[in-house]
């Protein structure tokens, strides 16, 4: 989703977390999560995509809120700040939360003005990268082929990859959701040798930043089909172990029912990851 008014975000973060400017009060803002019947092979995964939002001041306040939050032992949390703030965020954020870049290029160095390489991302202390996000595909014209090349290079350099796929509204209405997401998944799968460091993120483009959310049943249907595709085209073991997460206007209000679906293994969160309700989403399995 889209980041909201920055002043409003700063105020909200301070108000909810009980903090005042210039202080970082570490209070527990969530109850301890009770263990759930989560498949042991698929640890729940929550990614926060901060997109092109934030300043050091505002992000510092958000980081205080996250550092004070209770992160369940059976949940993996990753935050993806703008590239300019990766180092700042990694230094301030509690090690219980990993850091990701929002993009990278397909080679390690060279005359590629404005790009960032996996090696640089690792050098800043980040462990993950988001690739194939719909905004990269549709605003910046990234092709399935390029995204596949980026995935291959990022994995070869030791980064974990959050690989995004998803259909547009006209594609869903035309009944081609399966065809679109299977083609996108194939372009990624063809470039993956080891699936242990890959998380597949299904994000219907029509639900990103629109306030529309796929129903839990719609999300589960696509996730189940994606797992079936992995079983048929990669292996049963990869299908069972690979986490398939949902993205698209996930909020504190919608997360619990989505998280209850058997093939929804977590979330990639946009606008809500800039707000204290991100803590509620992290605790969606509680």
VEXTOR-495245 format. One record per residue (C-alpha): residue in three letters; x, y, z; residue number from 1. Coordinates in Angstrom, 3 decimals. Example, Ala and Ser with C-alpha at 12.3 -4.5 7.8 and 13.67 -1.06 7.14 Angstrom:
# residues 2
+-------+----------+----------+----------+------+
| lumke |        X |        Y |        Z | firo |
+-------+----------+----------+----------+------+
|   ALA |   12.300 |   -4.500 |    7.800 |    1 |
|   SER |   13.670 |   -1.060 |    7.140 |    2 |
+-------+----------+----------+----------+------+
//
This chain:
# residues 286
+-------+----------+----------+----------+------+
| lumke |        X |        Y |        Z | firo |
+-------+----------+----------+----------+------+
|   UNK |    0.000 |    0.000 |    0.000 |    1 |
|   UNK |    0.980 |    3.645 |   -0.240 |    2 |
|   UNK |    2.726 |    5.343 |    2.656 |    3 |
|   UNK |    0.460 |    7.933 |    4.258 |    4 |
|   UNK |    1.089 |   11.479 |    5.341 |    5 |
|   UNK |    4.515 |   11.471 |    6.975 |    6 |
|   UNK |    3.667 |   13.821 |    9.834 |    7 |
|   UNK |    0.593 |   11.746 |   10.613 |    8 |
|   UNK |    2.707 |    8.577 |   10.528 |    9 |
|   UNK |    5.276 |   10.069 |   12.933 |   10 |
|   UNK |    2.564 |   11.159 |   15.339 |   11 |
|   UNK |    0.799 |    7.817 |   15.163 |   12 |
|   UNK |    4.013 |    5.888 |   15.821 |   13 |
|   UNK |    4.765 |    8.029 |   18.868 |   14 |
|   UNK |    1.219 |    7.940 |   20.193 |   15 |
|   UNK |    0.694 |    4.202 |   19.888 |   16 |
|   UNK |    4.090 |    3.234 |   21.284 |   17 |
|   UNK |    3.893 |    5.718 |   24.159 |   18 |
|   UNK |    7.058 |    7.490 |   23.067 |   19 |
|   UNK |    8.010 |   11.129 |   22.950 |   20 |
|   UNK |   10.443 |   12.776 |   20.544 |   21 |
|   UNK |   14.064 |   12.035 |   21.341 |   22 |
|   UNK |   13.335 |    9.035 |   23.540 |   23 |
|   UNK |   13.072 |    5.338 |   22.892 |   24 |
|   UNK |   10.987 |    3.736 |   25.601 |   25 |
|   UNK |   11.152 |   -0.032 |   25.308 |   26 |
|   UNK |    7.762 |   -1.188 |   26.505 |   27 |
|   UNK |    6.247 |   -4.491 |   25.548 |   28 |
|   UNK |    3.453 |   -3.690 |   23.138 |   29 |
|   UNK |    2.250 |   -7.205 |   22.475 |   30 |
|   UNK |    1.348 |  -10.202 |   24.554 |   31 |
|   UNK |    3.513 |  -13.264 |   24.299 |   32 |
|   UNK |    2.420 |  -15.294 |   21.318 |   33 |
|   UNK |    1.000 |  -18.699 |   22.070 |   34 |
|   UNK |    2.442 |  -21.523 |   20.020 |   35 |
|   UNK |    0.257 |  -22.454 |   17.091 |   36 |
|   UNK |   -0.118 |  -25.492 |   14.901 |   37 |
|   UNK |    2.069 |  -23.998 |   12.176 |   38 |
|   UNK |    3.703 |  -26.459 |    9.815 |   39 |
|   UNK |    7.186 |  -26.838 |   11.342 |   40 |
|   UNK |    8.824 |  -26.818 |    7.922 |   41 |
|   UNK |    7.408 |  -23.389 |    7.023 |   42 |
|   UNK |    8.235 |  -20.653 |    9.526 |   43 |
|   UNK |    5.734 |  -17.775 |    9.327 |   44 |
|   UNK |    7.313 |  -14.869 |    7.413 |   45 |
|   UNK |    6.351 |  -11.191 |    7.609 |   46 |
|   UNK |    8.071 |   -8.674 |    5.338 |   47 |
|   UNK |    7.623 |   -4.915 |    5.592 |   48 |
|   UNK |    8.164 |   -3.050 |    2.316 |   49 |
|   UNK |    8.662 |    0.607 |    3.242 |   50 |
|   UNK |    8.875 |    1.597 |   -0.443 |   51 |
|   UNK |   10.043 |    5.203 |   -1.069 |   52 |
|   UNK |    8.970 |    6.525 |    2.327 |   53 |
|   UNK |   10.499 |    7.896 |    5.490 |   54 |
|   UNK |   13.213 |   10.116 |    6.897 |   55 |
|   UNK |   15.809 |    9.224 |    9.522 |   56 |
|   UNK |   13.596 |   10.866 |   12.148 |   57 |
|   UNK |   10.396 |    9.046 |   11.218 |   58 |
|   UNK |   12.085 |    5.714 |   10.587 |   59 |
|   UNK |   13.963 |    6.044 |   13.862 |   60 |
|   UNK |   10.640 |    6.370 |   15.680 |   61 |
|   UNK |    9.217 |    3.358 |   13.847 |   62 |
|   UNK |   12.334 |    1.362 |   14.719 |   63 |
|   UNK |   11.814 |    2.160 |   18.418 |   64 |
|   UNK |    8.310 |    0.710 |   18.164 |   65 |
|   UNK |    9.582 |   -2.423 |   16.401 |   66 |
|   UNK |   12.465 |   -2.896 |   18.841 |   67 |
|   UNK |    9.991 |   -2.851 |   21.734 |   68 |
|   UNK |    7.635 |   -5.311 |   20.057 |   69 |
|   UNK |    7.375 |   -8.968 |   20.936 |   70 |
|   UNK |    8.303 |  -11.038 |   17.890 |   71 |
|   UNK |    7.033 |  -14.633 |   18.173 |   72 |
|   UNK |    9.781 |  -17.244 |   18.088 |   73 |
|   UNK |    8.054 |  -19.006 |   15.188 |   74 |
|   UNK |    7.846 |  -15.856 |   13.036 |   75 |
|   UNK |   10.586 |  -14.418 |   10.811 |   76 |
|   UNK |   10.417 |  -10.649 |   10.265 |   77 |
|   UNK |   12.212 |   -8.656 |    7.560 |   78 |
|   UNK |   12.002 |   -4.903 |    6.860 |   79 |
|   UNK |   12.914 |   -3.364 |    3.497 |   80 |
|   UNK |   13.799 |    0.343 |    3.812 |   81 |
|   UNK |   14.794 |    2.587 |    0.912 |   82 |
|   UNK |   18.352 |    1.781 |   -0.213 |   83 |
|   UNK |   19.662 |    5.074 |    1.184 |   84 |
|   UNK |   18.633 |    3.988 |    4.694 |   85 |
|   UNK |   19.693 |    0.321 |    4.726 |   86 |
|   UNK |   22.824 |    1.018 |    6.788 |   87 |
|   UNK |   20.979 |    3.355 |    9.183 |   88 |
|   UNK |   18.165 |    0.853 |    9.736 |   89 |
|   UNK |   20.498 |   -2.129 |   10.184 |   90 |
|   UNK |   22.454 |   -0.250 |   12.862 |   91 |
|   UNK |   19.330 |    0.809 |   14.789 |   92 |
|   UNK |   17.003 |   -2.162 |   14.343 |   93 |
|   UNK |   17.080 |   -5.071 |   16.802 |   94 |
|   UNK |   18.885 |   -8.105 |   15.314 |   95 |
|   UNK |   15.683 |  -10.153 |   15.784 |   96 |
|   UNK |   14.443 |   -8.358 |   12.638 |   97 |
|   UNK |   16.341 |   -8.806 |    9.378 |   98 |
|   UNK |   16.819 |   -6.106 |    6.737 |   99 |
|   UNK |   16.163 |   -6.344 |    2.995 |  100 |
|   UNK |   16.803 |   -4.184 |   -0.037 |  101 |
|   UNK |   13.847 |   -3.406 |   -2.303 |  102 |
|   UNK |   15.706 |   -4.184 |   -5.521 |  103 |
|   UNK |   19.119 |   -5.059 |   -6.951 |  104 |
|   UNK |   20.774 |   -5.485 |  -10.334 |  105 |
|   UNK |   21.834 |   -8.690 |  -12.096 |  106 |
|   UNK |   25.614 |   -8.112 |  -11.949 |  107 |
|   UNK |   27.994 |   -7.220 |   -9.143 |  108 |
|   UNK |   29.525 |   -3.966 |  -10.414 |  109 |
|   UNK |   29.970 |   -1.778 |  -13.461 |  110 |
|   UNK |   28.615 |    1.196 |  -15.382 |  111 |
|   UNK |   24.991 |    0.909 |  -14.229 |  112 |
|   UNK |   24.142 |    4.357 |  -12.904 |  113 |
|   UNK |   21.621 |    4.327 |  -10.081 |  114 |
|   UNK |   21.736 |    0.574 |   -9.513 |  115 |
|   UNK |   22.742 |   -1.408 |   -6.421 |  116 |
|   UNK |   24.329 |   -4.863 |   -6.374 |  117 |
|   UNK |   23.782 |   -7.819 |   -4.036 |  118 |
|   UNK |   27.379 |   -7.457 |   -2.871 |  119 |
|   UNK |   26.727 |   -3.863 |   -1.810 |  120 |
|   UNK |   23.514 |   -4.897 |   -0.054 |  121 |
|   UNK |   25.354 |   -7.568 |    1.932 |  122 |
|   UNK |   28.149 |   -5.099 |    2.726 |  123 |
|   UNK |   25.536 |   -2.902 |    4.441 |  124 |
|   UNK |   24.407 |   -5.811 |    6.622 |  125 |
|   UNK |   21.180 |   -6.690 |    4.822 |  126 |
|   UNK |   20.362 |  -10.355 |    4.209 |  127 |
|   UNK |   17.399 |  -10.230 |    1.816 |  128 |
|   UNK |   16.228 |   -8.522 |   -1.353 |  129 |
|   UNK |   12.725 |   -8.032 |   -2.768 |  130 |
|   UNK |   12.628 |   -8.814 |   -6.497 |  131 |
|   UNK |    9.861 |   -8.675 |   -9.089 |  132 |
|   UNK |    7.575 |   -6.366 |   -7.123 |  133 |
|   UNK |    4.641 |   -5.248 |   -9.259 |  134 |
|   UNK |    5.814 |   -1.633 |   -9.079 |  135 |
|   UNK |    9.167 |   -2.693 |  -10.562 |  136 |
|   UNK |    7.356 |   -4.671 |  -13.247 |  137 |
|   UNK |    4.716 |   -2.107 |  -14.204 |  138 |
|   UNK |    6.273 |    1.298 |  -13.443 |  139 |
|   UNK |    9.861 |    0.470 |  -14.400 |  140 |
|   UNK |    9.147 |   -2.108 |  -17.093 |  141 |
|   UNK |   11.065 |   -5.032 |  -15.625 |  142 |
|   UNK |   10.487 |   -8.228 |  -17.601 |  143 |
|   UNK |   10.153 |  -11.790 |  -16.340 |  144 |
|   UNK |   13.546 |  -12.472 |  -17.944 |  145 |
|   UNK |   15.311 |   -9.628 |  -16.112 |  146 |
|   UNK |   13.702 |  -10.562 |  -12.802 |  147 |
|   UNK |   14.862 |  -14.148 |  -13.272 |  148 |
|   UNK |   18.424 |  -12.956 |  -13.919 |  149 |
|   UNK |   18.307 |  -10.795 |  -10.797 |  150 |
|   UNK |   17.047 |  -13.729 |   -8.728 |  151 |
|   UNK |   19.874 |  -15.964 |   -9.964 |  152 |
|   UNK |   22.558 |  -13.378 |   -9.195 |  153 |
|   UNK |   21.178 |  -12.402 |   -5.784 |  154 |
|   UNK |   21.042 |  -16.050 |   -4.697 |  155 |
|   UNK |   24.549 |  -16.718 |   -6.030 |  156 |
|   UNK |   25.801 |  -13.829 |   -3.873 |  157 |
|   UNK |   24.169 |  -15.268 |   -0.754 |  158 |
|   UNK |   21.114 |  -13.049 |   -0.368 |  159 |
|   UNK |   17.693 |  -14.418 |    0.460 |  160 |
|   UNK |   15.099 |  -13.495 |   -2.180 |  161 |
|   UNK |   11.494 |  -12.422 |   -1.684 |  162 |
|   UNK |   10.273 |  -13.098 |   -5.225 |  163 |
|   UNK |    7.013 |  -11.358 |   -6.140 |  164 |
|   UNK |    4.341 |  -12.465 |   -8.576 |  165 |
|   UNK |    0.754 |  -11.406 |   -9.193 |  166 |
|   UNK |   -1.921 |  -10.570 |  -11.731 |  167 |
|   UNK |   -3.490 |   -7.248 |  -12.713 |  168 |
|   UNK |   -7.235 |   -6.615 |  -12.421 |  169 |
|   UNK |   -7.906 |   -7.077 |  -16.142 |  170 |
|   UNK |   -6.050 |  -10.405 |  -16.041 |  171 |
|   UNK |   -8.123 |  -11.633 |  -13.088 |  172 |
|   UNK |  -11.349 |  -10.524 |  -14.793 |  173 |
|   UNK |  -10.269 |  -12.283 |  -17.995 |  174 |
|   UNK |   -9.750 |  -15.502 |  -16.038 |  175 |
|   UNK |   -5.997 |  -15.645 |  -16.717 |  176 |
|   UNK |   -4.732 |  -15.386 |  -13.125 |  177 |
|   UNK |   -3.315 |  -18.927 |  -13.162 |  178 |
|   UNK |   -1.582 |  -18.463 |  -16.526 |  179 |
|   UNK |    0.001 |  -15.156 |  -15.475 |  180 |
|   UNK |    1.286 |  -16.243 |  -12.073 |  181 |
|   UNK |    2.514 |  -19.609 |  -13.375 |  182 |
|   UNK |    4.529 |  -17.870 |  -16.131 |  183 |
|   UNK |    6.005 |  -15.441 |  -13.606 |  184 |
|   UNK |    6.815 |  -18.293 |  -11.221 |  185 |
|   UNK |    8.485 |  -20.304 |  -13.998 |  186 |
|   UNK |   10.773 |  -17.367 |  -14.853 |  187 |
|   UNK |   11.850 |  -17.324 |  -11.213 |  188 |
|   UNK |   12.042 |  -21.108 |  -10.736 |  189 |
|   UNK |   14.239 |  -21.522 |  -13.821 |  190 |
|   UNK |   16.846 |  -19.408 |  -12.007 |  191 |
|   UNK |   16.728 |  -21.069 |   -8.582 |  192 |
|   UNK |   19.080 |  -23.911 |   -7.661 |  193 |
|   UNK |   18.455 |  -23.872 |   -3.898 |  194 |
|   UNK |   14.969 |  -22.934 |   -2.679 |  195 |
|   UNK |   15.961 |  -22.646 |    0.991 |  196 |
|   UNK |   16.551 |  -18.900 |    0.627 |  197 |
|   UNK |   13.514 |  -18.116 |   -1.539 |  198 |
|   UNK |   10.157 |  -16.825 |   -0.327 |  199 |
|   UNK |    7.427 |  -16.542 |   -2.971 |  200 |
|   UNK |    5.170 |  -13.503 |   -2.517 |  201 |
|   UNK |    1.782 |  -13.519 |   -4.235 |  202 |
|   UNK |    0.492 |   -9.978 |   -4.538 |  203 |
|   UNK |   -2.528 |   -9.372 |   -6.753 |  204 |
|   UNK |   -1.733 |   -6.025 |   -8.354 |  205 |
|   UNK |   -5.354 |   -4.880 |   -8.056 |  206 |
|   UNK |   -5.063 |   -5.120 |   -4.253 |  207 |
|   UNK |   -1.855 |   -3.099 |   -3.792 |  208 |
|   UNK |   -2.393 |    0.345 |   -2.313 |  209 |
|   UNK |   -6.069 |    0.267 |   -3.245 |  210 |
|   UNK |   -7.562 |   -0.772 |    0.070 |  211 |
|   UNK |   -8.923 |   -3.850 |   -1.696 |  212 |
|   UNK |   -7.748 |   -7.135 |   -0.246 |  213 |
|   UNK |   -8.154 |  -10.546 |   -1.783 |  214 |
|   UNK |  -10.541 |  -12.506 |    0.389 |  215 |
|   UNK |   -8.862 |  -15.199 |    2.486 |  216 |
|   UNK |  -10.481 |  -17.715 |    0.146 |  217 |
|   UNK |   -9.120 |  -15.972 |   -2.983 |  218 |
|   UNK |   -5.632 |  -15.852 |   -1.483 |  219 |
|   UNK |   -5.758 |  -19.487 |   -0.377 |  220 |
|   UNK |   -6.965 |  -20.611 |   -3.817 |  221 |
|   UNK |   -4.005 |  -19.026 |   -5.620 |  222 |
|   UNK |   -1.478 |  -20.103 |   -2.965 |  223 |
|   UNK |   -2.717 |  -23.693 |   -3.171 |  224 |
|   UNK |   -2.384 |  -23.639 |   -6.970 |  225 |
|   UNK |    1.126 |  -22.175 |   -6.704 |  226 |
|   UNK |    2.131 |  -24.946 |   -4.322 |  227 |
|   UNK |    0.686 |  -27.421 |   -6.803 |  228 |
|   UNK |    2.734 |  -25.825 |   -9.591 |  229 |
|   UNK |    5.908 |  -26.164 |   -7.520 |  230 |
|   UNK |    5.087 |  -29.821 |   -6.841 |  231 |
|   UNK |    4.558 |  -30.558 |  -10.543 |  232 |
|   UNK |    7.427 |  -28.459 |  -11.914 |  233 |
|   UNK |   10.104 |  -28.460 |   -9.200 |  234 |
|   UNK |    9.584 |  -31.117 |   -6.523 |  235 |
|   UNK |    7.209 |  -32.193 |   -3.788 |  236 |
|   UNK |    9.833 |  -31.313 |   -1.171 |  237 |
|   UNK |   10.205 |  -27.755 |   -2.500 |  238 |
|   UNK |    6.425 |  -27.373 |   -2.700 |  239 |
|   UNK |    6.048 |  -28.388 |    0.939 |  240 |
|   UNK |    8.934 |  -26.311 |    2.316 |  241 |
|   UNK |    8.710 |  -23.073 |    0.293 |  242 |
|   UNK |    6.900 |  -20.247 |    2.026 |  243 |
|   UNK |    4.234 |  -18.544 |   -0.074 |  244 |
|   UNK |    3.251 |  -15.212 |    1.442 |  245 |
|   UNK |    0.459 |  -12.772 |    0.548 |  246 |
|   UNK |    0.774 |   -9.068 |   -0.249 |  247 |
|   UNK |   -1.914 |   -6.540 |   -1.076 |  248 |
|   UNK |   -3.410 |   -4.070 |    1.419 |  249 |
|   UNK |   -2.731 |   -6.320 |    4.417 |  250 |
|   UNK |   -3.744 |   -4.566 |    7.652 |  251 |
|   UNK |   -4.069 |   -5.340 |   11.321 |  252 |
|   UNK |   -7.776 |   -5.909 |   10.691 |  253 |
|   UNK |   -7.373 |   -8.406 |    7.830 |  254 |
|   UNK |   -4.242 |  -10.295 |    8.822 |  255 |
|   UNK |   -5.584 |  -12.911 |   11.245 |  256 |
|   UNK |   -8.115 |  -14.494 |    8.902 |  257 |
|   UNK |   -5.614 |  -14.472 |    6.034 |  258 |
|   UNK |   -2.977 |  -16.063 |    8.287 |  259 |
|   UNK |   -5.384 |  -18.860 |    9.188 |  260 |
|   UNK |   -5.386 |  -20.192 |    5.613 |  261 |
|   UNK |   -3.325 |  -23.399 |    5.281 |  262 |
|   UNK |   -1.207 |  -22.209 |    2.339 |  263 |
|   UNK |   -0.695 |  -18.590 |    3.451 |  264 |
|   UNK |    2.701 |  -18.607 |    5.162 |  265 |
|   UNK |    2.955 |  -14.903 |    5.935 |  266 |
|   UNK |    2.722 |  -11.455 |    4.409 |  267 |
|   UNK |    4.523 |   -8.812 |    2.400 |  268 |
|   UNK |    3.134 |   -5.610 |    3.889 |  269 |
|   UNK |    3.235 |   -2.164 |    2.284 |  270 |
|   UNK |    1.666 |    0.913 |    3.870 |  271 |
|   UNK |    0.763 |   -0.804 |    7.137 |  272 |
|   UNK |    4.434 |   -1.683 |    7.724 |  273 |
|   UNK |    5.100 |    2.040 |    8.297 |  274 |
|   UNK |    2.606 |    2.118 |   11.152 |  275 |
|   UNK |    2.524 |    0.557 |   14.617 |  276 |
|   UNK |   -0.176 |   -1.874 |   13.410 |  277 |
|   UNK |    2.700 |   -3.722 |   11.717 |  278 |
|   UNK |    3.271 |   -5.241 |   15.171 |  279 |
|   UNK |   -0.265 |   -6.691 |   15.038 |  280 |
|   UNK |    0.492 |   -8.209 |   11.631 |  281 |
|   UNK |    3.745 |   -9.712 |   12.942 |  282 |
|   UNK |    1.618 |  -11.361 |   15.636 |  283 |
|   UNK |   -1.110 |  -12.545 |   13.231 |  284 |
|   UNK |   -0.604 |  -16.195 |   14.215 |  285 |
|   UNK |   -1.083 |  -15.487 |   17.935 |  286 |
+-------+----------+----------+----------+------+
//
